Amino acid sequence: MGHGTSREYCFSTFYEYADRLSPLGNAPAEACADYVVSLFSALIRYVSMQNLMHDGGFSTAGT
């Protein structure tokens, strides 16, 4: 097994673990992109001094 294969296995194992651990699951790339776009849009102009989490609900799970 080469280095690349081992790294890919480690990442996929970590990703599966994180997906099981996160209450809402891991977001797809499109959802992450939508979140970033919303941060630069006028939709967020009245939000100030907030911690906006995009972590699949992990921060509200109390762990």
C-alpha positions in Angstrom: 0.0 0.0 0.0 1.5 3.3 -1.1 1.4 6.6 0.8 -1.4 8.0 -1.2 -3.6 5.0 -0.7 -3.0 5.1 3.1 -3.8 8.8 3.3 -7.0 8.3 1.3 -8.0 5.4 3.6 -7.3 7.6 6.7 -9.3 10.5 5.4 -12.2 8.4 4.3 -12.2 6.7 7.8 -12.1 10.1 9.5 -14.9 11.4 7.2 -17.2 8.5 8.0 -16.5 8.9 11.7 -17.2 12.7 11.6 -20.4 12.0 9.6 -21.7 9.6 12.2 -20.7 11.9 15.1 -22.3 15.1 13.6 -26.1 15.3 14.5 -27.1 16.6 11.1 -24.4 15.0 9.1 -21.7 16.6 6.9 -22.9 19.2 4.5 -22.2 18.8 0.8 -20.0 21.3 -0.9 -22.9 23.2 -2.4 -24.4 23.9 1.0 -21.1 25.2 2.3 -20.8 27.5 -0.8 -24.4 28.7 -0.2 -23.5 29.5 3.4 -20.4 31.5 2.4 -22.3 33.4 -0.2 -25.0 34.3 2.3 -22.2 35.8 4.6 -21.4 38.3 1.8 -25.0 39.1 0.9 -27.4 41.8 2.1 -29.4 39.0 3.9 -27.0 39.2 6.8 -26.7 43.0 7.1 -28.5 43.1 10.5 -26.5 40.4 12.1 -23.8 41.7 14.3 -21.3 40.2 16.8 -22.7 36.7 16.3 -21.0 33.3 16.1 -22.5 31.7 13.1 -21.8 28.0 13.1 -21.9 25.8 10.1 -21.0 22.5 11.7 -23.9 20.1 11.2 -25.5 20.9 14.5 -22.4 19.7 16.5 -22.1 22.9 18.5 -25.8 22.7 19.7 -25.5 19.0 20.8 -23.8 20.0 24.0 -20.6 18.0 23.5 
